[in-house]
Amino acid sequence: YTLKAAPKKPVEVQILDAKGNLVRKLTAQGKPGLNRIGWDLHYDAPHEILLRTLPPEDPHIFYSDRFYEKDERPITHWGMYGMPTPMAVPGNYTAKLTIDGQTYTQPVTILADPSSPGSPADIEASVKLQLRIAADIDKTSDMVNHIEWMRKQLAVVENMLDSEKKEAPLAEAAHKADQQMQDVEYELMSKPLAASDDKTYISAWKIYYNLMWLSAEIGPGAGDVAGGTDYAPTDVELQLTNDLEQKLAKAEGDYHTLMTQQVPAFNRTLASHNIAPISDAGSSQ
C-alpha cells in the first residue's frame, strides 16, 4: 500500500476469514511512499505464560542476560522453540487495512499445497482442533499470569512481615496465601519450568506444556516435533485433548475458589491490619 504522508497512528491490518472472524491482527509504522506488511498465513499466537516471581533455585534470575531489567519472563524448555500457532486453511479471506480511521479491504485467497497428502476436510479438522487447544492455552496462561501478578505483590508483603517479628501470625497467613496460590499455579504448569531454563524431561508436564506439545504434534510442529497439519487428528489426539480439558476444568474450579474465597479472605485479614490488599489490577494479557 502507498501513503502520501506518514499516518498519525500505527497502520493496522486484520485478516478475516469467510465468516468475518478475526484470524490475525498485524500493525506497523507507516511511512510516505510504498509500505508492506507480511502475513505468514498463521493465526495469532496463543497467550504465553509470563512469570514475575522468583524461583527458589535461582533467586537472581532477573539479573541474567536473558531477563535483565525485565519485569517478566517466559517459560522456556530447550526442546520447544516458540509457541505452536495454527496455520490458516486454504480458502477465501479478507485483508482489512485501517489507516487513521479509514478502512480499505482486499480479498485474499489461500491456495492448497498441491503436494499436500491431506484432503480439505482433513486440514480443516486439524486446524479446528488446534484452535480449540489454543483457546485452552489462553485460559491456562491467563490464570497463571493473574496468579503471578498477585504473588509478586504478596512477596513484598511477606518480606515486610517477616522482618517484623511481632507480626508473626500475619506473616504465617501471608505464607499460607502464597501456598494456596502456588497450589493452583503448579496445577496448571510444571514447577521445574519456573526457572525458565529446563533442558531435561525429569518431571511430567502439567496442563500448559502438554497443551503446547499436543498442538505442535497436531499442527505446525515445534522444536523436536515435526507436526502434522496436513492430516486429520487421530483418535488418540482427540482423546488427549479431552483428557487435558478435564484437568483444565478442575484447575479452573480451584482457581475460582482461590479468587472468590481464599484471596478475598486474606485481603480482609490485611485490611484489618491496615495493610493494602493484594490487587488484580494490571494482570490482563
N, C-alpha and C positions, 0 to 999 in steps of 0.2 A: 504494500500500500504506500501511497505517496502523500506527503504532507507539505503544505506551503510554509507552515511555521511549526515550531515545537509546541505541542499541546501543554496546557496548564497542569493536567493530571496524567498519571501513567495510562498508557493505552491498554485496553483490556480486550481479550478475545475469549469468547465462550464457545466451546464445541458442544452442540446439542444433538441428541440422537433423533430418530424419525418421530418419536413421541414428544419431543421437546424437553426431554430430561437432560440435565447437565452431565456431561461426560468429563470435561476438563476446562479449567479456567487458567488462562495464561496472561501475564502482564509484562509490559516492557516500557522503557522510557522512549518516547517518540522523538524524532529529530527532523528538521527540514529535509526534504528530499525522499529518497527511496528507503523504506523500512521493511523489516522482515521479522516475523515471529514463526518459529517452527513448532510443529506438533509431532511428537514421536508415536502417535496413534495409541497411547496409553491413557487410561483413566487417571484421575487424581490419585495420588498415593494415599493409603490409609493413614490415620493418625499414628504418630510414633510416641512411645513412652519416653519422657524426658525426666530424668532423675535430678533431684535437688539435694537430697540428704547424703550424708557421708557414710560409706560402707565401713564397718569396724576394721576390716582388714586393710583398708587404705584411707585413713582419715585425711590425708593430704592430696586426695585425688584431683582437686581443683587447682593444684599447683603444677600438675603435669602439663607438658607441652600441648597435649590434645585438648585440654579443657581450661587452660589458663585464662583468667579474667572472664570466665563464663559463669552464668548462674545455674545452668542446667546441662545435662549431658545425656546422650542416647545410651541405650543398652547395645553392647556390641559383642558379637561372637565371631571368631575368625573363620568360621565356616559359612556364615551368612553375610553377604555383601549387599547392603541396601534393603529396601522394603519391596517385597514382591507386589507388583502392580498389574492389574488386568489390562490386556490389550483389547481395543475395540473390535467387534466382529465386522466382517465385510458388510457393506450396506451404505445407505444414504444418511448423511449428516448435514448439519448447517454450522457454518462458522459465522459467529455474530461479533462484529468489530464495534467497539464503543470508544469514541474519541471525544472527550469533553462533553459528554451528554448526548452526542449524536451517534446513532447506530446504523450500521450497514451489515447486510447479510449476504452470504455467498454459499451455494450448495457445495458439498464435498462428498465425493464417492470413494469409498474404500473398496478396492477390488480384491477378490480372493487370490491367494497364492496358488497358481496353477499346479504347483508341485506338492501342495498340502494333501496328506492322506485322509484328512477329516472331511466329513460332509458339513454343509452349513448347519444342520441340526446338531452335529457333534460339537462344533466350535461354539455355537450359541449356548449349549448346555454347559460347556466348560466355563465360559465367561460368566454365565449366570451364577454358577456355584462360587466362582472367585469373588464376585461382587457380594455375595452373601457372607463369605468369610471376611471380606474387607470391612463390612459393617460390624461384624463381631470383633475385629481388631480395633475398630474405632471405639466401641463400647469399653473394651478392656483397657485401652490406652487412656481414655478419658477418666475412668475410675482411678487408675493408678496415679495419673498426673494430679488429680484432685487430692488424693491422699498425700502425695509427695509435697504438694503445696502446703498442706496443713501440718505435716510432720516437720517441715522446715521451720515453721513458726513455733511449733511445740518444742523443738530443740533449744530455741532461745529461752523459752520459759523453764525448761528442765535445767539448763545451765545456771540460770538465775536462782532457782530454788535450791539446787544442790549446793550452792555457795552460802546459803543461809540455813544453818543447821536448825534454827528454830522453826523452819517451815518443813520439817521432815515429813509430816503426814501429807501435806500438799504435794511435796516432791514425789512421794510414793504414788499419789493419784495421777500425777503427770506421767510417770513411768508406765503406769497401768494403761493410760490412754494411748500412749505411744505403742505399747504392745498390742492393743486392740487394733490399731491402725495397721501395724505390721502383719498381724494375722490375716487381714483381708488382702493387703497388698501382695503378700507372698503366696496367697491362694491364686492370684492372677498371673504372677510372674515368678520365675525361679530365683531364689535369694542369691545363689552364686553369680547370677548375671548382674547384680547390682554394682559389682566392681568394674563393669564395662571393659573387661579385658579377658574374657574367657576363651581359652584355646582348647579346652578339653570337653569331654562328654561324661563327666563324673557324676552328674546328677540328672534325674529325669526332668524334662522341661515341664513347665506348667502351661496354662492356657495360652498366654501370649505367644511364646515361641513355637508351640505346637501348631497354632493357627498359621503362623508365618511359614513354617516348613510345609504344612499341608497346602497352603496357597501356592507355594513355589512348585510343589510336585504337580499339582493340577494345572498350573498356568505357566508363567514365563520362566520358571527356574530361578535359582539364586545360589550363588556360591558353588557348592559341590553338587547341586541338584540341577538336572538338565531341563525338567519341566515337560509339559505335555498338552499345551493349549490346543493342538490340532486333533486331540482325541477327546471323546466323551468321558466324563468322570466315571471311574469304576465303582462297583458296589461297595468296595472297601473304603474308598474316599468319601462316599456319601455317608457311610456308617460312622467313620471317624468324625466327620463334620457334626453329625447328630450327637455323638458322644461328647465332643468338646462343648457343644452348645448346652448340653445338660449341665456340665460343670460350670459353664459361664452363668447359667441361670441361678445355680446355687450360690455362686460368688456374688451375683447381683443382689440376691436376698440378704446376704451377710453385709454387703456394702450399704444397703438400705437401712439395716438395723444400726450399723455404725453411724451413719449420718443423721438419722432421725431420733436415735435414742442415746447412744453412748457418747457421741461428741457433744450434743446439747447438755447432757448431764454433767460432763466435765466442764463445759463453759459456765454452767451455773455455779459450780464449785469455785472456778476462777473469779467470777463476778462477786461471790460472797467474800473474797479476799481482796477486792478492789484491783484485780488484775484483768487487763483487756482480754476478751475471749479470742479463741482461735477462729480466724475468718477464712471463708472460702472465696473471697473476692480475688479476682485475678488469676483463678486457676483454670479458666477455659482455654481450649485449644486456640 
